[in-house]
Amino acid sequence: MAKRDITFGWFLPTNGDSTCLSDPAQRIAPSRPMMDEIVEAVDNGGYTYMLMPVNAICWEATVLASWYAARTRNVAPLIALRSGYVNPVLAAKMFATLDQMSGGRLCINLIAGINDDDSIADGIADSKEVRYEKMDEEVTIMKKLWASNEPIGFKGKHYSCNQVIEPKPLQQPHPPFFLGGGSPQAAEISAKHSSVHLFWGDKPKVIEQRIGDMRKLAARYGRETALQFGMRLQIVCADTEPEAWELANALVKGTSGVNPFNMRGGATAVEGIRRTSEANRRVWQLLEESGDDLKIHPHLWTGISKVRAGAGIAVVGNPEQVANTLKEFVDAGCTSFCLSGYTHAATARTFSQKVMPYFADRISDKLPQAA
């Protein structure tokens, strides 16, 4: 019997959806009805987690996650822990409480490498290096608080605390941690703490090599086999391949250069993101290398990276082609896929109904295990 180890997650676009990312007039503004439709498709579609985004133009993720945790039965919110934003003792209590109240439906997304300019605008003046130092201490404190019935006596470079808290999480030893990032600091934190390290889109052979590197790094912490891997990808799927490419090209029709709609400041934000984020630099490198057809693989397309900062590499094709491309990443060592696509409700339903059946014998009904 095949091992049931593959999980699928979906993205909740709390800053709005779109039918054409290059045309502001086709933006669908965020609203409760818009998000309700997406969440219903995800909760009933076989997805195990739902990524809640964070930036200045997104609705607040923890509030929305709590709202939808109370209105769903299957999917677990994947909520950001942003370095330096919340005291780790409070964060430990918040996450443990939500984990208890949701029946163990919670994942935590570790975010420290956000754009420096946005962090400063938010009132967080820490450098990227300091944010990763704080993230390491924050997660260490949370794990200790969840495991101990005595004051933990933690003294670090950035935090000191000697508390004991209740409740403890329902998931034991704790909810799974996810981290997506391309910098050496991100790799170190993920190797030490993550349940799942998420890669942004790249060529399957590159991902296979990077998984090997991450396993060696995780081995320093005795976690070589504990750390799991996943992909953060866009999906453009239709019944036929020509229809899928037509949908893909329509998303970026008329655009030129790089002008991310999902960041405040649009094109002016690009240089700030380049300075801070190695993951974004890699995505834009792939865009530059992809040529006129914007392909890095027969069914991996870079076009969305023109108009969306972050994870813009898309899998494009008919259901079988999409499934076979994802299976290349499975063969490389990935077992979790955090996905999105425009529009999000329709694409979530299409993927659930037409692509997931190709993985029926391997889909897990449980969250990735924390370790």
Beta strands, then each sheet from edge to edge (+ up, - down):
strand 1: 7-11
strand 2: 17-18
strand 3: 27-28
strand 4: 49-51
strand 5: 76-82
strand 6: 107-111
strand 7: 154-155
strand 8: 160-161
strand 9: 177-180
strand 10: 196-200
strand 11: 228-237
strand 12: 295-297
strand 13: 300-301
strand 14: 314-317
strand 15: 336-340
sheet 1: 12+ 13- 14+ 11+ 10+ 9+ 6+ 5+ 4+ 1+ 15+
sheet 2: 2+ 3-
sheet 3: 7+ 8-
end
